[in-house]
Amino acid sequence: MCMDHAVVCSCGAQSAHFHYRDSVLPAEAVRKLYCPECSAGAAFDPLTMIRDNGWVIEYDMEIARFMMHRVQKPGSQVTPDYLFDEGYCTWNGMTPTDIIDSARERQKILKYAKSDPKKYFDEFKVWGIRRMERLAREGWRKAGEGEPVNSA
């Protein structure tokens, strides 16, 4: 089971949806969130934060390490990169607003679902491939990833 939680950024202008793999971490694992507008004012600390295309997530590493001891892979360290890249506290989707954006984008294709299922399938497949290519070009961390951190 996984949990979804919306977090408002530090300046209050935007929010992001987070995915918590296996519900290991509580929502409080995200100490602060900075959108591209307010991240310029955040003093970046790689021991507690990650950057993703202008967004910055600050984790409460004390909570994270305490909760992760039960599930972390042998030889791995609980770092902000590990939390994000292994999905324990990451965007719900490829970007902070992916669940909203992708649903809106899929609406254009949905019209074919009943009238022309083959066209629907073909359009959906092309949309997915092009979308991932676009998100990778835009610099989204999850869209450009290869192997997750410490995958073995």
OpenMM code with the backbone's topology and positions (N, CA, C; nanometers):
from openmm import Vec3, app, unit

residues = "MET CYS MET ASP HIS ALA VAL VAL CYS SER CYS GLY ALA GLN SER ALA HIS PHE HIS TYR ARG ASP SER VAL LEU PRO ALA GLU ALA VAL ARG LYS LEU TYR CYS PRO GLU CYS SER ALA GLY ALA ALA PHE ASP PRO LEU THR MET ILE ARG ASP ASN GLY TRP VAL ILE GLU TYR ASP MET GLU ILE ALA ARG PHE MET MET HIS ARG VAL GLN LYS PRO GLY SER GLN VAL THR PRO ASP TYR LEU PHE ASP GLU GLY TYR CYS THR TRP ASN GLY MET THR PRO THR ASP ILE ILE ASP SER ALA ARG GLU ARG GLN LYS ILE LEU LYS TYR ALA LYS SER ASP PRO LYS LYS TYR PHE ASP GLU PHE LYS VAL TRP GLY ILE ARG ARG MET GLU ARG LEU ALA ARG GLU GLY TRP ARG LYS ALA GLY GLU GLY GLU PRO VAL ASN SER ALA".split()
positions = [
    Vec3(0.0843, -0.1174, 0.0000),
    Vec3(0.0000, 0.0000, 0.0000),
    Vec3(0.0894, 0.1246, 0.0000),
    Vec3(0.0454, 0.2272, -0.0719),
    Vec3(0.1199, 0.3514, -0.0807),
    Vec3(0.0290, 0.4674, -0.0430),
    Vec3(0.0904, 0.5727, 0.0036),
    Vec3(0.0161, 0.6888, 0.0482),
    Vec3(0.0477, 0.8067, -0.0431),
    Vec3(-0.0528, 0.8891, -0.0724),
    Vec3(-0.0343, 1.0121, -0.1483),
    Vec3(-0.0662, 1.1282, -0.0554),
    Vec3(0.0159, 1.2325, -0.0639),
    Vec3(-0.0031, 1.3468, 0.0238),
    Vec3(0.0387, 1.4724, -0.0503),
    Vec3(-0.0411, 1.5769, -0.0432),
    Vec3(-0.0065, 1.7048, -0.1053),
    Vec3(0.0641, 1.7928, -0.0034),
    Vec3(0.1711, 1.8600, -0.0481),
    Vec3(0.2483, 1.9498, 0.0373),
    Vec3(0.2543, 2.0853, -0.0311),
    Vec3(0.2273, 2.1902, 0.0443),
    Vec3(0.2334, 2.3274, -0.0075),
    Vec3(0.3762, 2.3783, 0.0093),
    Vec3(0.4240, 2.4504, -0.0915),
    Vec3(0.5616, 2.5010, -0.0860),
    Vec3(0.5746, 2.6128, 0.0178),
    Vec3(0.6979, 2.6487, 0.0444),
    Vec3(0.7302, 2.7464, 0.1473),
    Vec3(0.6623, 2.8814, 0.1274),
    Vec3(0.6516, 2.9266, 0.0023),
    Vec3(0.5891, 3.0571, -0.0237),
    Vec3(0.4369, 3.0472, -0.0357),
    Vec3(0.3833, 2.9258, -0.0392),
    Vec3(0.2388, 2.9060, -0.0450),
    Vec3(0.1780, 2.9165, -0.1839),
    Vec3(0.2595, 2.9375, -0.2870),
    Vec3(0.2071, 2.9574, -0.4218),
    Vec3(0.1726, 2.8276, -0.4940),
    Vec3(0.2436, 2.7178, -0.4620),
    Vec3(0.2223, 2.5925, -0.5345),
    Vec3(0.2204, 2.4753, -0.4370),
    Vec3(0.1764, 2.3625, -0.4884),
    Vec3(0.1803, 2.2411, -0.4076),
    Vec3(0.2275, 2.1254, -0.4939),
    Vec3(0.2721, 2.0213, -0.4276),
    Vec3(0.3216, 1.9019, -0.4955),
    Vec3(0.2588, 1.7799, -0.4305),
    Vec3(0.2371, 1.6779, -0.5126),
    Vec3(0.1840, 1.5517, -0.4622),
    Vec3(0.3000, 1.4552, -0.4422),
    Vec3(0.3050, 1.3966, -0.3236),
    Vec3(0.4116, 1.3036, -0.2881),
    Vec3(0.3581, 1.1616, -0.2796),
    Vec3(0.4446, 1.0696, -0.3142),
    Vec3(0.4192, 0.9265, -0.3058),
    Vec3(0.5124, 0.8721, -0.1976),
    Vec3(0.4587, 0.7901, -0.1095),
    Vec3(0.5371, 0.7303, -0.0008),
    Vec3(0.5327, 0.5786, -0.0179),
    Vec3(0.6383, 0.5246, -0.0749),
    Vec3(0.6448, 0.3807, -0.1040),
    Vec3(0.6191, 0.2981, 0.0208),
    Vec3(0.5280, 0.2049, 0.0082),
    Vec3(0.4921, 0.1117, 0.1147),
    Vec3(0.4489, 0.1814, 0.2434),
    Vec3(0.4200, 0.3098, 0.2374),
    Vec3(0.3773, 0.3882, 0.3542),
    Vec3(0.4747, 0.3746, 0.4713),
    Vec3(0.6033, 0.3637, 0.4407),
    Vec3(0.7049, 0.3499, 0.5450),
    Vec3(0.7232, 0.4818, 0.6195),
    Vec3(0.7268, 0.5914, 0.5455),
    Vec3(0.7495, 0.7225, 0.6058),
    Vec3(0.6187, 0.7974, 0.6256),
    Vec3(0.6105, 0.8765, 0.7312),
    Vec3(0.4930, 0.9627, 0.7485),
    Vec3(0.5088, 1.0890, 0.6637),
    Vec3(0.4011, 1.1627, 0.6470),
    Vec3(0.4041, 1.2876, 0.5706),
    Vec3(0.5048, 1.3864, 0.6290),
    Vec3(0.5305, 1.3758, 0.7578),
    Vec3(0.6243, 1.4663, 0.8246),
    Vec3(0.7694, 1.4465, 0.7806),
    Vec3(0.7953, 1.3451, 0.6998),
    Vec3(0.9307, 1.3250, 0.6479),
    Vec3(0.9719, 1.4396, 0.5562),
    Vec3(0.8739, 1.5097, 0.4983),
    Vec3(0.9040, 1.6298, 0.4204),
    Vec3(0.8973, 1.7469, 0.5170),
    Vec3(1.0135, 1.8033, 0.5454),
    Vec3(1.0188, 1.9168, 0.6387),
    Vec3(0.9688, 2.0430, 0.5692),
    Vec3(1.0202, 2.0686, 0.4478),
    Vec3(0.9795, 2.1853, 0.3694),
    Vec3(0.9869, 2.1524, 0.2224),
    Vec3(0.9069, 2.2236, 0.1460),
    Vec3(0.9072, 2.2127, 0.0009),
    Vec3(0.9242, 2.3527, -0.0563),
    Vec3(1.0102, 2.3633, -0.1560),
    Vec3(1.0337, 2.4918, -0.2209),
    Vec3(1.0045, 2.4772, -0.3699),
    Vec3(0.9140, 2.5601, -0.4208),
    Vec3(0.8845, 2.5625, -0.5636),
    Vec3(0.9957, 2.6404, -0.6346),
    Vec3(0.9965, 2.6437, -0.7666),
    Vec3(1.1026, 2.7187, -0.8365),
    Vec3(1.1097, 2.8665, -0.7957),
    Vec3(0.9970, 2.9253, -0.7587),
    Vec3(0.9982, 3.0659, -0.7188),
    Vec3(1.0612, 3.0874, -0.5812),
    Vec3(1.0332, 3.0007, -0.4859),
    Vec3(1.0874, 3.0224, -0.3510),
    Vec3(1.2163, 2.9453, -0.3237),
    Vec3(1.2581, 2.8565, -0.4150),
    Vec3(1.3795, 2.7782, -0.3900),
    Vec3(1.5065, 2.8628, -0.3965),
    Vec3(1.5007, 2.9760, -0.4679),
    Vec3(1.6186, 3.0635, -0.4756),
    Vec3(1.6581, 3.1155, -0.3378),
    Vec3(1.5624, 3.1289, -0.2476),
    Vec3(1.5901, 3.1789, -0.1140),
    Vec3(1.6248, 3.0708, -0.0133),
    Vec3(1.6263, 2.9458, -0.0573),
    Vec3(1.6563, 2.8352, 0.0338),
    Vec3(1.8052, 2.8044, 0.0314),
    Vec3(1.8662, 2.7966, 0.1488),
    Vec3(2.0071, 2.7571, 0.1591),
    Vec3(2.0124, 2.6056, 0.1410),
    Vec3(2.0676, 2.5617, 0.0279),
    Vec3(2.0669, 2.4197, -0.0055),
    Vec3(2.1663, 2.3413, 0.0795),
    Vec3(2.1167, 2.2335, 0.1411),
    Vec3(2.1989, 2.1431, 0.2214),
    Vec3(2.1830, 2.0023, 0.1642),
    Vec3(2.2846, 1.9496, 0.0964),
    Vec3(2.2724, 1.8171, 0.0348),
    Vec3(2.2534, 1.7033, 0.1356),
    Vec3(2.2764, 1.7298, 0.2638),
    Vec3(2.2552, 1.6262, 0.3655),
    Vec3(2.1077, 1.6093, 0.4008),
    Vec3(2.0256, 1.7093, 0.3646),
    Vec3(1.8825, 1.7017, 0.3964),
    Vec3(1.7925, 1.7327, 0.2769),
    Vec3(1.8504, 1.7717, 0.1629),
    Vec3(1.7696, 1.8199, 0.0506),
    Vec3(1.8068, 1.7557, -0.0828),
    Vec3(1.7089, 1.7555, -0.1747),
    Vec3(1.7360, 1.7217, -0.3141),
    Vec3(1.6776, 1.8330, -0.4010),
    Vec3(1.7349, 1.8458, -0.5206),
    Vec3(1.6853, 1.9396, -0.6212),
    Vec3(1.6269, 1.8603, -0.7364),
    Vec3(1.5177, 1.9131, -0.7905),
    Vec3(1.4610, 1.8534, -0.9110),
    Vec3(1.3973, 1.9624, -0.9947),
    Vec3(1.4683, 2.0047, -1.0974),
    Vec3(1.4169, 2.0988, -1.1965),
    Vec3(1.3604, 2.2267, -1.1327),
    Vec3(1.4353, 2.2833, -1.0400),
    Vec3(1.3939, 2.4074, -0.9751),
    Vec3(1.3223, 2.3882, -0.8430),
    Vec3(1.2692, 2.2719, -0.8195),
    Vec3(1.2039, 2.2398, -0.6927),
    Vec3(1.3083, 2.1864, -0.5956),
    Vec3(1.2873, 2.2118, -0.4665),
    Vec3(1.3759, 2.1585, -0.3627),
    Vec3(1.2889, 2.0952, -0.2547),
    Vec3(1.3256, 1.9728, -0.2188),
    Vec3(1.2587, 1.9026, -0.1088),
    Vec3(1.3574, 1.8967, 0.0067),
    Vec3(1.3135, 1.9423, 0.1226),
    Vec3(1.3930, 1.9280, 0.2444),
    Vec3(1.3290, 1.8190, 0.3293),
    Vec3(1.4060, 1.7153, 0.3572),
    Vec3(1.3581, 1.6026, 0.4360),
    Vec3(1.3960, 1.6184, 0.5823),
    Vec3(1.3146, 1.5626, 0.6693),
    Vec3(1.3503, 1.5492, 0.8101),
    Vec3(1.4244, 1.4168, 0.8204),
    Vec3(1.5545, 1.4234, 0.8134),
    Vec3(1.6356, 1.3020, 0.8070),
    Vec3(1.6328, 1.2217, 0.9362),
    Vec3(1.6055, 1.2853, 1.0480),
    Vec3(1.5942, 1.2101, 1.1740),
    Vec3(1.4734, 1.1161, 1.1671),
    Vec3(1.3609, 1.1678, 1.1237),
    Vec3(1.2409, 1.0837, 1.1071),
    Vec3(1.2677, 0.9762, 1.0020),
    Vec3(1.3272, 1.0168, 0.8896),
    Vec3(1.3513, 0.9231, 0.7797),
    Vec3(1.4402, 0.8074, 0.8233),
    Vec3(1.5499, 0.8373, 0.8878),
    Vec3(1.6412, 0.7301, 0.9290),
    Vec3(1.5779, 0.6384, 1.0330),
    Vec3(1.5019, 0.6968, 1.1243),
    Vec3(1.4349, 0.6166, 1.2266),
    Vec3(1.3355, 0.5196, 1.1631),
    Vec3(1.2567, 0.5682, 1.0674),
    Vec3(1.1528, 0.4855, 1.0060),
    Vec3(1.2098, 0.3881, 0.9015),
    Vec3(1.3174, 0.4260, 0.8363),
    Vec3(1.3719, 0.3450, 0.7274),
    Vec3(1.4561, 0.2265, 0.7741),
    Vec3(1.4971, 0.2234, 0.8996),
    Vec3(1.5855, 0.1159, 0.9452),
    Vec3(1.5259, -0.0225, 0.9210),
    Vec3(1.3938, -0.0324, 0.9162),
    Vec3(1.3286, -0.1621, 0.8973),
    Vec3(1.3330, -0.2116, 0.7533),
    Vec3(1.3445, -0.1202, 0.6575),
    Vec3(1.3296, -0.1603, 0.5176),
    Vec3(1.4485, -0.1280, 0.4281),
    Vec3(1.5456, -0.0535, 0.4767),
    Vec3(1.6549, -0.0147, 0.3877),
    Vec3(1.7368, -0.1353, 0.3464),
    Vec3(1.7869, -0.1289, 0.2248),
    Vec3(1.8647, -0.2390, 0.1688),
    Vec3(2.0004, -0.2473, 0.2390),
    Vec3(2.0505, -0.3680, 0.2600),
    Vec3(2.1827, -0.3831, 0.3225),
    Vec3(2.2889, -0.3053, 0.2445),
    Vec3(2.3718, -0.2341, 0.3173),
    Vec3(2.4792, -0.1579, 0.2561),
    Vec3(2.4383, -0.0208, 0.2049),
    Vec3(2.3106, 0.0099, 0.2104),
    Vec3(2.2658, 0.1416, 0.1627),
    Vec3(2.2612, 0.2403, 0.2787),
    Vec3(2.2721, 0.3662, 0.2437),
    Vec3(2.2598, 0.4724, 0.3431),
    Vec3(2.1324, 0.5499, 0.3143),
    Vec3(2.0637, 0.5899, 0.4182),
    Vec3(1.9430, 0.6700, 0.4013),
    Vec3(1.9861, 0.8149, 0.3816),
    Vec3(1.9754, 0.8591, 0.2587),
    Vec3(2.0099, 0.9955, 0.2197),
    Vec3(1.8887, 1.0565, 0.1498),
    Vec3(1.8882, 1.1864, 0.1291),
    Vec3(1.7790, 1.2458, 0.0518),
    Vec3(1.7661, 1.1824, -0.0873),
    Vec3(1.8788, 1.1559, -0.1531),
    Vec3(1.8753, 1.0912, -0.2850),
    Vec3(1.8100, 0.9533, -0.2766),
    Vec3(1.8454, 0.8765, -0.1751),
    Vec3(1.7891, 0.7429, -0.1566),
    Vec3(1.6373, 0.7520, -0.1361),
    Vec3(1.5932, 0.8414, -0.0497),
    Vec3(1.4497, 0.8560, -0.0236),
    Vec3(1.3730, 0.8882, -0.1510),
    Vec3(1.4276, 0.9802, -0.2309),
    Vec3(1.3599, 1.0229, -0.3531),
    Vec3(1.3693, 0.9164, -0.4619),
    Vec3(1.4901, 0.8705, -0.4908),
    Vec3(1.5110, 0.7809, -0.6039),
    Vec3(1.4557, 0.6408, -0.5830),
    Vec3(1.4496, 0.5953, -0.4597),
    Vec3(1.3931, 0.4642, -0.4321),
    Vec3(1.2419, 0.4705, -0.4079),
    Vec3(1.1850, 0.5892, -0.4131),
    Vec3(1.0404, 0.6042, -0.4060),
    Vec3(0.9807, 0.6114, -0.2668),
    Vec3(1.0626, 0.6198, -0.1631),
    Vec3(1.0089, 0.6237, -0.0283),
    Vec3(0.9451, 0.7574, 0.0055),
    Vec3(0.9893, 0.8621, -0.0608),
    Vec3(0.9296, 0.9947, -0.0429),
    Vec3(0.9663, 1.0747, -0.1685),
    Vec3(0.8796, 1.0681, -0.2676),
    Vec3(0.9094, 1.1198, -0.3998),
    Vec3(0.7827, 1.1788, -0.4617),
    Vec3(0.7969, 1.2398, -0.5793),
    Vec3(0.6773, 1.2905, -0.6477),
    Vec3(0.5827, 1.1754, -0.6764),
    Vec3(0.4555, 1.2031, -0.6733),
    Vec3(0.3562, 1.1061, -0.7175),
    Vec3(0.3480, 1.1206, -0.8690),
    Vec3(0.4336, 1.0496, -0.9379),
    Vec3(0.4490, 1.0619, -1.0818),
    Vec3(0.5885, 1.1133, -1.1122),
    Vec3(0.6043, 1.1720, -1.2295),
    Vec3(0.7355, 1.2182, -1.2737),
    Vec3(0.7699, 1.3582, -1.2244),
    Vec3(0.6680, 1.4377, -1.1939),
    Vec3(0.6866, 1.5775, -1.1549),
    Vec3(0.5998, 1.6071, -1.0334),
    Vec3(0.6172, 1.7220, -0.9705),
    Vec3(0.5368, 1.7545, -0.8519),
    Vec3(0.3857, 1.7617, -0.8801),
    Vec3(0.3485, 1.7936, -1.0029),
    Vec3(0.2061, 1.8086, -1.0378),
    Vec3(0.1620, 1.7054, -1.1409),
    Vec3(0.2321, 1.5961, -1.1499),
    Vec3(0.2086, 1.4968, -1.2548),
    Vec3(0.0700, 1.4355, -1.2523),
    Vec3(0.0153, 1.4082, -1.1367),
    Vec3(-0.1155, 1.3425, -1.1345),
    Vec3(-0.2233, 1.4334, -1.1938),
    Vec3(-0.2070, 1.5623, -1.1811),
    Vec3(-0.3014, 1.6578, -1.2399),
    Vec3(-0.2710, 1.6775, -1.3878),
    Vec3(-0.1440, 1.7001, -1.4198),
    Vec3(-0.1031, 1.7270, -1.5575),
    Vec3(-0.1305, 1.6089, -1.6497),
    Vec3(-0.0938, 1.4888, -1.6073),
    Vec3(-0.1119, 1.3727, -1.6943),
    Vec3(-0.2597, 1.3411, -1.7150),
    Vec3(-0.3418, 1.3613, -1.6141),
    Vec3(-0.4860, 1.3387, -1.6302),
    Vec3(-0.5444, 1.4352, -1.7328),
    Vec3(-0.5006, 1.5595, -1.7277),
    Vec3(-0.5470, 1.6599, -1.8236),
    Vec3(-0.5029, 1.6225, -1.9652),
    Vec3(-0.3786, 1.5793, -1.9794),
    Vec3(-0.3264, 1.5406, -2.1098),
    Vec3(-0.3984, 1.4173, -2.1652),
    Vec3(-0.4300, 1.3220, -2.0798),
    Vec3(-0.4978, 1.1989, -2.1244),
    Vec3(-0.6400, 1.2239, -2.1700),
    Vec3(-0.7021, 1.3298, -2.1234),
    Vec3(-0.8394, 1.3612, -2.1630),
    Vec3(-0.8527, 1.3737, -2.3149),
    Vec3(-0.7499, 1.4256, -2.3808),
    Vec3(-0.7530, 1.4427, -2.5262),
    Vec3(-0.7572, 1.3082, -2.5984),
    Vec3(-0.7003, 1.2060, -2.5380),
    Vec3(-0.6934, 1.0737, -2.5988),
    Vec3(-0.8156, 0.9902, -2.5627),
    Vec3(-0.8742, 1.0167, -2.4490),
    Vec3(-0.9841, 0.9368, -2.3963),
    Vec3(-1.1032, 0.9275, -2.4908),
    Vec3(-1.1204, 1.0264, -2.5770),
    Vec3(-1.2350, 1.0274, -2.6688),
    Vec3(-1.2357, 0.9053, -2.7604),
    Vec3(-1.1211, 0.8417, -2.7827),
    Vec3(-1.1122, 0.7250, -2.8695),
    Vec3(-1.1383, 0.5932, -2.7971),
    Vec3(-1.1446, 0.5939, -2.6656),
    Vec3(-1.1523, 0.4705, -2.5870),
    Vec3(-1.2683, 0.3802, -2.6285),
    Vec3(-1.3859, 0.4351, -2.6488),
    Vec3(-1.5021, 0.3528, -2.6838),
    Vec3(-1.5242, 0.3440, -2.8344),
    Vec3(-1.4973, 0.4516, -2.9041),
    Vec3(-1.5274, 0.4533, -3.0475),
    Vec3(-1.4224, 0.3821, -3.1324),
    Vec3(-1.2959, 0.3869, -3.0916),
    Vec3(-1.1881, 0.3266, -3.1697),
    Vec3(-1.0779, 0.2795, -3.0748),
    Vec3(-1.0992, 0.1630, -3.0108),
    Vec3(-1.0032, 0.1146, -2.9105),
    Vec3(-0.8597, 0.1005, -2.9627),
    Vec3(-0.8429, 0.0582, -3.0875),
    Vec3(-0.7075, 0.0450, -3.1419),
    Vec3(-0.6405, 0.1815, -3.1513),
    Vec3(-0.7134, 0.2801, -3.2010),
    Vec3(-0.6578, 0.4158, -3.2098),
    Vec3(-0.6267, 0.4684, -3.0702),
    Vec3(-0.7149, 0.4400, -2.9754),
    Vec3(-0.6928, 0.4805, -2.8366),
    Vec3(-0.5617, 0.4221, -2.7846),
    Vec3(-0.5426, 0.2920, -2.8045),
    Vec3(-0.4211, 0.2256, -2.7584),
    Vec3(-0.2985, 0.2856, -2.8254),
    Vec3(-0.3044, 0.3038, -2.9583),
    Vec3(-0.1909, 0.3601, -3.0320),
    Vec3(-0.1592, 0.5022, -2.9859),
    Vec3(-0.2612, 0.5847, -2.9723),
    Vec3(-0.2419, 0.7237, -2.9286),
    Vec3(-0.1853, 0.7291, -2.7864),
    Vec3(-0.2366, 0.6412, -2.7002),
    Vec3(-0.1912, 0.6373, -2.5617),
    Vec3(-0.0437, 0.5991, -2.5552),
    Vec3(-0.0045, 0.5008, -2.6350),
    Vec3(0.1351, 0.4560, -2.6370),
    Vec3(0.2272, 0.5681, -2.6865),
    Vec3(0.1902, 0.6333, -2.7952),
    Vec3(0.2700, 0.7428, -2.8498),
    Vec3(0.2778, 0.8581, -2.7495),
    Vec3(0.1645, 0.8900, -2.6881),
    Vec3(0.1612, 0.9972, -2.5873),
    Vec3(0.2585, 0.9663, -2.4736),
    Vec3(0.2570, 0.8437, -2.4234),
    Vec3(0.3440, 0.8068, -2.3126),
    Vec3(0.4916, 0.8181, -2.3471),
    Vec3(0.5274, 0.7720, -2.4638),
    Vec3(0.6678, 0.7785, -2.5061),
    Vec3(0.7114, 0.9239, -2.5238),
    Vec3(0.6316, 1.0008, -2.5961),
    Vec3(0.6662, 1.1416, -2.6196),
    Vec3(0.6688, 1.2214, -2.4903),
    Vec3(0.5786, 1.1899, -2.4020),
    Vec3(0.5722, 1.2612, -2.2740),
    Vec3(0.6981, 1.2370, -2.1917),
    Vec3(0.7417, 1.1122, -2.1845),
    Vec3(0.8633, 1.0811, -2.1092),
    Vec3(0.9849, 1.1480, -2.1727),
    Vec3(0.9900, 1.1492, -2.3048),
    Vec3(1.1007, 1.2170, -2.3734),
    Vec3(1.1003, 1.3662, -2.3413),
    Vec3(0.9811, 1.4267, -2.3433),
    Vec3(0.9693, 1.5700, -2.3132),
    Vec3(1.0107, 1.5990, -2.1694),
    Vec3(0.9620, 1.5191, -2.0760),
    Vec3(0.9959, 1.5417, -1.9351),
    Vec3(1.1455, 1.5230, -1.9100),
    Vec3(1.2071, 1.4278, -1.9774),
    Vec3(1.3516, 1.4086, -1.9643),
    Vec3(1.4267, 1.5292, -2.0203),
    Vec3(1.3835, 1.5796, -2.1357),
    Vec3(1.4465, 1.6995, -2.1938),
    Vec3(1.4315, 1.8197, -2.1016),
    Vec3(1.3167, 1.8295, -2.0352),
    Vec3(1.2924, 1.9403, -1.9434),
    Vec3(1.3760, 1.9290, -1.8165),
    Vec3(1.4343, 1.8123, -1.7925),
    Vec3(1.5237, 1.7967, -1.6785),
    Vec3(1.4622, 1.7349, -1.5541),
    Vec3(1.3466, 1.6714, -1.5659),
    Vec3(1.2869, 1.6081, -1.4486),
    Vec3(1.3657, 1.4835, -1.4111),
    Vec3(1.4019, 1.4763, -1.2879),
    Vec3(1.4898, 1.3721, -1.2347),
    Vec3(1.4372, 1.2314, -1.2618),
    Vec3(1.3120, 1.2055, -1.2339),
    Vec3(1.2569, 1.0714, -1.2506),
    Vec3(1.2401, 1.0335, -1.3974),
    Vec3(1.2199, 1.1282, -1.4841),
    Vec3(1.2023, 1.0978, -1.6263),
    Vec3(1.3338, 1.0629, -1.6928),
    Vec3(1.4439, 1.1107, -1.6393),
    Vec3(1.5738, 1.0854, -1.6984),
    Vec3(1.6524, 0.9778, -1.6285),
    Vec3(1.5896, 0.9116, -1.5326),
    Vec3(1.6651, 0.8150, -1.4515),
    Vec3(1.6934, 0.6860, -1.5274),
    Vec3(1.8012, 0.6257, -1.4868),
    Vec3(1.8339, 0.4920, -1.5346),
    Vec3(1.7993, 0.3961, -1.4237),
    Vec3(1.8994, 0.3388, -1.3637),
    Vec3(1.8793, 0.2482, -1.2513),
    Vec3(1.8609, 0.3292, -1.1216),
    Vec3(1.7691, 0.2872, -1.0348),
    Vec3(1.7541, 0.3537, -0.9056),
    Vec3(1.8809, 0.3431, -0.8227),
    Vec3(1.8943, 0.4309, -0.7254),
    Vec3(2.0081, 0.4296, -0.6345),
    Vec3(2.0138, 0.2948, -0.5639),
    Vec3(2.1330, 0.2378, -0.5539),
    Vec3(2.1557, 0.1122, -0.4813),
    Vec3(2.0697, -0.0028, -0.5301),
    Vec3(2.0398, -0.0087, -0.6576),
    Vec3(1.9604, -0.1220, -0.7052),
    Vec3(2.0525, -0.2428, -0.7199),
    Vec3(2.0114, -0.3516, -0.6624),
    Vec3(2.0923, -0.4734, -0.6728),
    Vec3(2.0036, -0.5937, -0.6805),
] * unit.nanometer
topology = app.Topology()
chain = topology.addChain("A")
for resn in residues:
    res = topology.addResidue(resn, chain)
    for name in ("N", "CA", "C"):
        topology.addAtom(name, app.Element.getBySymbol(name[0]), res)
